[in-house]
Amino acid sequence: MHKTLLQSLFSEHKIAYTIVDHNLTVLDYGGNPTVFVNTNDIPVSLQVMDLIPELNGCEDILQDILNGMLPRFQLENINRTLPNEEIYYLNVVVLPYITITDGNSPQLLIVLTDTTTVTQVQQILTQQRNELSLLKHSLNDANQRLEYILQYYVPREVSKALMDEKITPKLGGGEREITTLFADLRDYTSISEKQTPNETIEMLHICLDIATSAIAEAGGVIVNYMGDAVMAIFNAPNEQPDHARRAVRAGLTLQAMTANYREQSRGAIPLHFGIGINTGVALVGNIGAQWYHQYTAVGDTINVASRICSYARANEVLIGVNTYNYVQNFVTANILPPLKFKGKSQEMTVYHVTALNDDTFIGTLKNN
């Protein structure tokens, strides 16, 4: 009964065993014979190395186990090829079977287990882990490259919001209060007609770099380059409770940096900006066509900011009344005569800002 049960278990789990004497001769075997060879006819009285060729070269180790110098020996994931070219795997464990007592000769019990299924699963899992690791590495490289590319074509704050899924890449947006800044290079047309195309591009690089640096320093987001002009917004995509003050600071910083550039590049073409700023509710989000989106803001607030900019003379920072209401306690400003804007039924009140009080950064720029 027990022998039959054991044989069933050996066959089910593809386990075989053999007992060898001190001469490494097979004395007995049992279990599933296909683990040894693909036949049920295994001769007795043969050397164990002929039965299990993987033990060739291990004779000294087997003798150490026979002599009680080693407790066991194991070979894992031995692979063999069947006549049909299929590969199967074995584990071989060698144990002392009878200790040296009462004159008995030492013997070895060698157990063979077919681990093909387990090994194949492990190989598949290892391959999948390797593939996932390569995929992760590839995705990390792609993300880094995407971030690198995005920062040159999309405002940094917008690209980060896109990567963090705070902004979805689809058309549409939402209304929110923002402060919009327009900065336009004065006398661009007359200057550029005296320059070569390369000289004009170099001039644009300089003035746009100054504008970008000033706006970024104040936490603004440039949403559009329009030839010799830039459009920036504050309080989007990230919330900025002091967005109006930030925009005014950006405008004054830009003028101070431009003045420094003129001072340091005497003899070069003088650069002068006119700046207009306005605060109000606008639609902010992705605007464009089905296959091309641009993160920007639209609405009357933006139109008014653009009109204010068009009235600003070289080196001036003009702000609308809504912006002034936010920053009046922090700036030095002069009210201008009411202006009539195209498309507006009523005249608009505009202020000329000359200083942002207690701002040491701008003061330092002006003193350099």
C-alpha positions in Angstrom: 0.0 0.0 0.0 2.7 2.5 1.0 5.0 1.4 -1.8 2.1 2.0 -4.3 1.4 5.4 -2.8 5.0 6.4 -3.0 5.3 5.3 -6.6 2.2 7.3 -7.5 3.7 10.4 -5.8 7.0 9.8 -7.5 5.3 9.5 -10.9 3.1 12.5 -10.3 5.9 14.8 -9.4 8.5 13.2 -11.7 10.8 12.2 -8.9 13.3 9.3 -9.1 16.0 8.0 -6.8 18.9 5.6 -6.8 21.0 4.1 -4.1 24.7 3.6 -4.8 27.4 1.8 -2.8 30.9 3.0 -1.8 32.2 2.0 -5.2 29.6 4.3 -6.7 27.7 1.4 -8.2 24.0 1.5 -8.6 22.3 -0.9 -6.1 18.7 0.1 -6.5 16.5 2.7 -8.1 12.9 3.7 -8.0 10.3 6.4 -8.8 9.8 7.8 -12.2 12.5 6.2 -14.5 12.1 8.8 -17.2 13.9 11.2 -15.0 17.0 9.1 -15.6 16.6 8.3 -19.3 13.6 8.0 -21.6 13.1 4.3 -21.0 11.7 2.0 -18.4 14.6 -0.4 -18.8 17.4 0.8 -16.5 20.1 -1.8 -15.9 21.3 -2.4 -12.3 25.0 -2.8 -11.5 26.3 0.1 -13.5 28.2 3.1 -12.4 26.2 6.0 -11.2 28.0 8.4 -13.6 26.6 6.3 -16.4 23.1 6.8 -15.0 23.6 10.4 -14.1 26.4 11.8 -16.3 26.2 15.2 -14.7 28.0 13.6 -11.7 31.1 13.0 -13.7 34.0 14.9 -12.1 32.2 14.9 -8.7 33.7 11.6 -7.6 35.8 13.2 -4.8 32.7 15.0 -3.5 30.7 11.8 -3.5 33.5 10.1 -1.5 33.5 12.9 1.0 29.8 12.4 1.6 30.4 8.6 1.9 33.1 9.3 4.5 30.9 11.7 6.5 33.0 14.8 5.6 30.1 16.5 3.7 26.4 16.4 4.7 25.0 16.7 1.2 25.6 17.9 -2.4 23.2 19.4 -4.8 23.1 20.3 -8.5 20.3 22.6 -9.7 18.7 23.3 -13.0 20.6 20.6 -15.0 19.3 20.8 -18.5 18.9 17.8 -20.8 17.7 17.5 -24.4 15.2 14.9 -25.3 15.3 13.1 -28.7 12.5 15.5 -29.9 14.8 18.4 -29.1 12.8 19.5 -26.1 14.7 20.6 -23.1 13.9 19.5 -19.6 15.5 20.4 -16.2 16.6 18.4 -13.2 17.7 19.0 -9.6 20.0 16.4 -8.2 20.5 15.9 -4.4 23.1 13.5 -3.0 22.7 12.4 0.7 24.3 9.8 2.9 22.0 6.8 3.1 23.6 4.5 5.6 26.2 5.7 8.1 29.2 3.6 9.0 27.9 1.5 11.9 27.8 -2.2 12.7 30.2 -2.9 9.9 27.8 -1.7 7.2 29.3 -0.1 4.2 28.3 3.5 3.5 25.8 4.2 0.8 24.4 7.2 -1.0 20.8 8.2 -1.8 20.6 10.3 -4.9 17.2 12.0 -5.6 16.4 13.5 -9.0 13.5 15.9 -9.4 12.2 17.0 -12.8 11.9 20.8 -12.4 11.1 21.6 -16.0 7.7 23.3 -15.3 9.0 25.4 -12.4 12.2 26.3 -14.2 10.3 27.4 -17.3 8.0 29.5 -15.2 11.0 31.1 -13.5 12.6 31.7 -16.9 9.4 33.3 -18.2 9.2 35.5 -15.0 12.8 36.4 -15.3 12.4 37.3 -18.9 9.3 39.4 -18.1 11.1 41.2 -15.3 14.0 41.9 -17.6 11.6 43.2 -20.3 9.7 45.3 -17.7 13.1 46.7 -16.5 14.1 47.6 -20.0 10.6 49.1 -20.7 10.9 51.1 -17.5 14.3 52.3 -18.5 13.0 53.1 -21.9 10.0 55.0 -20.5 12.3 56.9 -18.1 14.5 57.9 -21.1 11.5 58.9 -23.1 10.1 61.0 -20.2 13.4 62.7 -19.7 13.6 63.5 -23.4 10.0 64.6 -23.5 10.6 66.9 -20.5 13.8 68.2 -22.2 11.9 68.9 -25.4 8.8 70.4 -23.7 10.8 72.9 -21.7 11.9 74.5 -25.0 8.5 74.6 -26.7 6.1 74.8 -23.7 6.4 77.0 -20.6 8.1 75.0 -17.9 5.2 75.4 -15.5 2.8 74.1 -18.2 5.0 71.2 -19.1 5.3 70.2 -15.5 1.5 70.4 -15.0 1.0 68.3 -18.1 3.5 65.7 -16.9 1.8 65.7 -13.5 -1.6 65.4 -15.1 -2.8 68.7 -13.6 -3.5 69.8 -17.1 -5.1 67.4 -19.6 -3.9 67.7 -23.2 -7.3 68.4 -24.7 -9.0 71.5 -26.0 -10.8 73.6 -23.4 -10.1 75.4 -20.2 -11.7 77.3 -17.3 -12.3 80.8 -16.2 -10.1 82.3 -13.6 -8.7 85.6 -12.6 -5.2 86.3 -14.0 -2.9 89.2 -14.7 -1.7 89.4 -18.2 1.5 91.2 -19.4 2.4 92.2 -22.9 5.9 93.4 -23.7 6.6 94.8 -27.2 9.9 95.9 -28.6 9.7 99.5 -29.8 10.9 100.7 -33.2 11.4 97.1 -34.3 10.4 97.7 -37.9 12.7 100.6 -38.5 15.6 98.8 -36.8 15.2 95.5 -38.6 15.0 97.1 -42.1 18.6 98.3 -41.5 19.8 94.8 -40.5 20.5 91.5 -42.3 18.1 88.6 -41.4 20.8 87.1 -39.2 21.3 90.3 -37.3 17.6 90.7 -36.8 17.3 87.1 -35.4 20.3 87.8 -33.1 18.6 91.0 -31.8 15.3 89.1 -31.2 17.2 86.4 -29.3 18.7 89.1 -27.0 15.5 91.0 -26.3 13.3 87.9 -25.9 15.9 86.4 -23.6 15.8 89.5 -21.4 12.0 89.4 -21.4 11.8 85.7 -20.6 14.3 86.0 -17.8 12.5 88.9 -16.2 9.1 87.2 -16.4 10.4 83.9 -15.1 12.1 85.6 -12.2 8.7 86.9 -11.1 7.0 83.6 -11.6 5.1 84.4 -14.8 4.4 82.0 -17.6 5.1 83.1 -21.2 2.3 81.7 -23.4 3.1 83.3 -26.6 6.0 84.8 -28.6 4.7 87.2 -31.3 7.7 88.3 -33.3 9.2 91.1 -31.2 6.6 90.8 -28.5 5.7 88.4 -25.7 2.6 87.6 -23.8 2.8 86.3 -20.2 0.2 85.4 -17.6 0.3 85.1 -13.9 -1.9 83.0 -11.6 -2.1 80.1 -14.1 -1.5 77.2 -14.2 -0.4 77.5 -10.6 -2.2 79.7 -8.2 -0.4 83.0 -7.2 -2.4 85.1 -4.8 -0.1 88.1 -5.5 -0.3 87.7 -9.3 -0.8 91.4 -10.0 2.2 92.4 -8.0 4.3 89.7 -9.7 3.3 91.0 -13.1 4.2 94.6 -12.2 7.5 93.3 -10.8 8.2 91.5 -14.0 7.5 94.6 -16.1 9.8 96.8 -14.0 12.5 94.1 -13.9 12.3 93.8 -17.7 12.8 97.5 -18.1 15.7 97.6 -15.6 17.4 94.6 -17.3 17.0 96.3 -20.7 18.5 99.5 -19.4 21.5 97.5 -18.1 21.9 95.9 -21.5 21.9 99.3 -23.2 24.5 100.6 -20.8 26.7 97.6 -21.2 26.5 97.5 -25.0 27.2 101.0 -25.9 27.3 101.5 -29.6 25.0 98.5 -30.2 21.4 98.9 -31.3 19.4 100.3 -28.4 16.5 98.1 -27.2 13.4 99.6 -25.7 10.2 97.9 -24.5 6.7 99.1 -24.0 4.8 97.1 -21.4 1.1 96.8 -20.7 -0.5 94.9 -17.8 -4.1 94.1 -17.0 -6.0 92.0 -14.4 -9.3 90.3 -14.8 -11.2 87.1 -15.5 -10.1 85.1 -18.6 -10.5 81.7 -20.2 -7.3 79.8 -19.5 -6.5 76.5 -21.1 -5.7 74.7 -24.3 -6.9 76.5 -27.4 -6.3 75.6 -31.0 -7.3 73.0 -33.6 -7.8 69.2 -33.3 -4.1 68.3 -33.8 -2.5 71.5 -32.4 -3.1 72.9 -29.0 -1.6 76.0 -27.3 -1.9 76.8 -23.6 -2.9 80.4 -23.5 -5.6 82.8 -22.2 -8.4 84.6 -24.1 -11.0 87.1 -23.3 -11.5 90.8 -22.9 -8.9 91.0 -20.1 -6.2 89.9 -22.6 -7.5 92.3 -25.3 -7.3 95.2 -22.8 -3.8 94.3 -21.8 -2.7 94.3 -25.4 -4.3 97.7 -26.0 -2.6 99.1 -22.9 0.7 97.8 -24.3 0.2 99.5 -27.6 -0.1 102.9 -25.8 3.0 102.3 -23.7 6.0 104.3 -24.9 9.5 103.1 -24.8 10.6 102.1 -21.3 7.1 102.6 -19.8 5.1 100.1 -17.7 1.4 100.8 -17.9 -1.3 99.0 -15.9 -5.0 98.9 -16.0 -7.2 100.0 -13.1 -7.9 96.5 -11.9 -4.2 95.8 -11.6 -3.7 99.1 -9.8 -6.4 98.3 -7.3 -4.3 95.2 -6.3 -0.9 96.9 -6.1 -1.7 100.6 -5.2 -0.1 100.2 -1.8 3.1 98.7 -3.2 3.9 100.9 -6.2 4.7 104.4 -7.2 2.3 105.3 -10.1 0.9 108.2 -12.0 -2.6 108.2 -13.4 -2.8 109.1 -17.1 -5.6 110.9 -19.0 -8.4 108.5 -19.9 -7.6 106.5 -23.0 -10.0 105.5 -25.7 -9.4 101.9 -26.9 -10.6 100.6 -30.2 -13.8 98.5 -29.7 -14.5 99.9 -26.3 -17.5 102.2 -25.7 -16.0 103.9 -22.6 -12.6 105.4 -22.0 -10.2 103.4 -19.9 -8.2 104.5 -16.9 -4.5 103.6 -17.1 -1.6 104.1 -14.6 2.1 104.6 -15.4 4.1 102.6 -12.8 7.6 103.9 -12.1 8.6 101.8 -9.0 7.7 98.9 -6.9 8.3 100.0 -3.3 10.7 98.1 -1.1 11.8 95.7 -4.0 15.6 95.5 -3.5 16.0 93.2 -6.5 14.8 95.9 -9.0 16.8 98.5 -7.1 19.9 96.5 -7.4 19.4 96.2 -11.2 18.9 99.9 -11.5 22.1 100.7 -9.6 24.3 98.3 -11.6 
